[in-house]
Amino acid sequence: MELNRAVAENIKRIRKSKKLSMERLAAESGVSRSMLGQIERGEANPSVAILGKLAAALKVPAEVLLENDDFVSLAQYREVDTKPVRLDGGKAVLRPNFSYDDATRIESYFLDLYISARYEPELSVPGCICYATLLSGTVTLEAEGETFHMVERDAVRFAADRPYRFENMTNSTARLLLIYQYLK
């Protein structure tokens, strides 16, 4: 998204979240109502001085008004549109769910472990955390020197930049949701 549009949306969103009318924000910031309207519609390119006045009146750091992450909150990913990866001789299937997003620094996968399947991925980048939730079945997770016996709806958080392994020890399929968060 272009910076002008991002600034306009940020000011409008913050103003509304603080339940301020345009008239009130104009009065508190010293920026005319007309100029504020043009800025919020993306028709005017505010100067640094005007951004400073608006930030002070909104009680936020000026850089918040300049944030432009292109994050779209509403998204749908369909399983039929993804390409699964078969591992462990076909006994484990990894399906992308939400691909990596720069704004949230998160990606997620579904992992199906068939009878006697094992999933032992390569190490992730430093600072990566995995949130693993077992949706169905029973698995053993070895991570950070600990062993966890997980049953349906159990969840474990662990460092994905160290060795870890999931193993299905039962006679039924296990399904997990893996969410990876990449810390700064």
C-alpha positions as CSV (number, residue, x, y, z in Angstrom):
1,M,0.0,0.0,0.0
2,E,1.3,3.5,-0.8
3,L,2.5,5.5,2.2
4,N,0.0,8.3,1.7
5,R,-2.9,5.8,1.9
6,A,-1.3,4.0,4.9
7,V,-1.0,7.3,6.8
8,A,-4.6,8.2,6.0
9,E,-5.9,4.8,7.2
10,N,-3.7,4.9,10.4
11,I,-4.9,8.3,11.4
12,K,-8.5,7.5,10.8
13,R,-8.3,4.1,12.6
14,I,-6.6,5.6,15.6
15,R,-9.0,8.6,15.8
16,K,-12.0,6.3,15.7
17,S,-10.5,3.9,18.2
18,K,-10.1,6.9,20.6
19,K,-13.7,7.9,19.8
20,L,-12.6,11.3,18.5
21,S,-14.6,13.2,15.9
22,M,-12.7,14.9,13.2
23,E,-13.7,18.3,14.7
24,R,-12.3,17.3,18.1
25,L,-9.0,16.0,16.6
26,A,-8.7,19.1,14.5
27,A,-9.2,21.3,17.6
28,E,-6.8,19.3,19.8
29,S,-4.1,19.1,17.1
30,G,-4.3,22.6,15.6
31,V,-4.8,21.1,12.1
32,S,-7.8,22.5,10.3
33,R,-10.8,20.2,9.8
34,S,-10.5,20.6,6.1
35,M,-6.8,19.5,6.0
36,L,-7.6,16.6,8.3
37,G,-10.4,15.5,6.0
38,Q,-8.0,15.6,3.0
39,I,-5.4,13.6,4.9
40,E,-7.8,10.9,6.0
41,R,-9.1,10.6,2.4
42,G,-5.5,10.3,1.1
43,E,-5.8,13.5,-0.9
44,A,-3.2,15.5,1.0
45,N,0.4,14.6,1.8
46,P,0.9,15.9,5.4
47,S,4.2,17.5,6.4
48,V,6.3,16.2,9.2
49,A,5.1,19.1,11.4
50,I,1.4,18.2,10.8
51,L,2.1,14.5,11.5
52,G,3.8,15.5,14.7
53,K,0.8,17.6,15.8
54,L,-1.6,14.7,14.9
55,A,0.5,12.2,16.8
56,A,0.6,14.4,19.9
57,A,-3.1,14.9,19.8
58,L,-3.7,11.2,19.3
59,K,-1.2,10.4,22.0
60,V,0.8,8.0,19.9
61,P,4.4,8.0,18.6
62,A,4.6,9.6,15.2
63,E,6.1,6.5,13.6
64,V,2.8,4.7,14.3
65,L,1.2,7.0,11.8
66,L,3.7,5.9,9.2
67,E,3.3,2.2,9.7
68,N,2.7,0.4,6.4
69,D,2.8,-3.3,6.7
70,D,0.3,-4.3,4.0
71,F,-1.3,-6.7,6.5
72,V,-4.7,-8.0,5.4
73,S,-6.6,-9.4,8.4
74,L,-9.2,-11.4,6.4
75,A,-7.8,-14.3,4.4
76,Q,-8.9,-17.8,3.5
77,Y,-6.6,-20.7,2.5
78,R,-8.2,-23.8,1.2
79,E,-6.7,-27.3,1.6
80,V,-7.5,-28.2,-2.0
81,D,-5.2,-25.3,-3.1
82,T,-2.2,-26.4,-1.2
83,K,0.4,-29.0,-2.1
84,P,1.2,-31.5,0.6
85,V,4.7,-32.8,1.2
86,R,5.0,-36.5,1.9
87,L,7.8,-37.5,4.4
88,D,9.0,-40.5,6.3
89,G,8.3,-42.9,3.3
90,G,4.8,-41.3,2.8
91,K,3.8,-42.0,6.4
92,A,3.8,-38.3,7.3
93,V,2.1,-35.6,5.3
94,L,2.8,-31.9,5.9
95,R,0.3,-29.4,4.4
96,P,0.8,-25.7,4.4
97,N,-2.1,-23.8,6.1
98,F,-1.2,-20.1,6.3
99,S,2.0,-19.1,4.5
100,Y,4.5,-16.9,6.1
101,D,3.3,-13.3,6.7
102,D,5.8,-10.5,7.2
103,A,3.4,-8.5,9.4
104,T,2.6,-11.3,11.9
105,R,5.9,-13.2,11.4
106,I,3.8,-16.4,11.5
107,E,3.2,-19.4,9.3
108,S,1.2,-22.6,10.0
109,Y,0.9,-26.2,8.8
110,F,-1.2,-29.3,9.3
111,L,0.8,-32.4,10.0
112,D,-0.8,-35.9,9.6
113,L,1.2,-38.8,11.1
114,Y,0.0,-42.2,10.0
115,I,0.7,-45.4,11.9
116,S,4.4,-45.5,13.1
117,A,5.2,-42.2,11.4
118,R,7.9,-39.8,12.5
119,Y,8.4,-36.1,11.8
120,E,11.9,-34.7,12.5
121,P,12.4,-31.5,10.5
122,E,15.5,-29.5,9.9
123,L,16.1,-26.8,12.4
124,S,14.4,-23.5,11.9
125,V,16.0,-20.1,12.0
126,P,17.3,-18.8,15.4
127,G,14.5,-17.5,17.6
128,C,11.7,-19.5,16.0
129,I,9.0,-20.8,18.3
130,C,6.6,-23.6,17.4
131,Y,3.1,-23.9,18.9
132,A,2.0,-27.5,18.4
133,T,-1.7,-28.5,19.0
134,L,-2.7,-32.1,18.7
135,L,-6.1,-32.2,16.9
136,S,-6.6,-35.9,17.0
137,G,-4.8,-39.1,18.0
138,T,-1.8,-39.5,20.3
139,V,1.8,-38.6,19.7
140,T,5.1,-38.3,21.5
141,L,7.1,-35.0,21.1
142,E,10.7,-34.8,22.0
143,A,11.9,-31.2,22.3
144,E,14.4,-29.2,24.4
145,G,15.5,-32.4,26.1
146,E,12.0,-33.3,27.3
147,T,9.5,-35.9,26.2
148,F,5.8,-35.0,26.0
149,H,3.0,-37.6,25.6
150,M,0.3,-35.6,23.8
151,V,-3.4,-36.6,23.6
152,E,-6.1,-34.9,21.6
153,R,-6.3,-31.1,22.3
154,D,-3.0,-31.0,24.1
155,A,-0.6,-28.1,23.1
156,V,3.1,-27.6,23.6
157,R,5.2,-24.5,22.8
158,F,8.9,-25.1,22.1
159,A,12.0,-23.7,20.4
160,A,12.0,-24.8,16.8
161,D,15.6,-23.8,16.3
162,R,16.7,-26.8,18.3
163,P,16.1,-30.5,17.4
164,Y,12.6,-31.8,17.9
165,R,10.6,-34.8,16.8
166,F,7.0,-36.0,16.7
167,E,6.2,-39.7,16.6
168,N,2.9,-41.5,16.3
169,M,3.0,-44.4,18.7
170,T,-0.5,-45.7,18.2
171,N,-2.5,-47.6,15.6
172,S,-4.5,-44.6,14.3
173,T,-3.7,-41.4,12.4
174,A,-2.6,-38.3,14.4
175,R,-3.2,-34.8,13.2
176,L,-1.4,-31.7,14.5
177,L,-1.6,-28.0,13.8
178,L,1.9,-26.4,13.9
179,I,2.2,-22.6,14.1
180,Y,5.7,-21.1,13.7
181,Q,6.4,-17.7,15.1
182,Y,9.6,-16.0,14.0
183,L,10.7,-13.6,16.8
184,K,12.8,-10.5,15.9
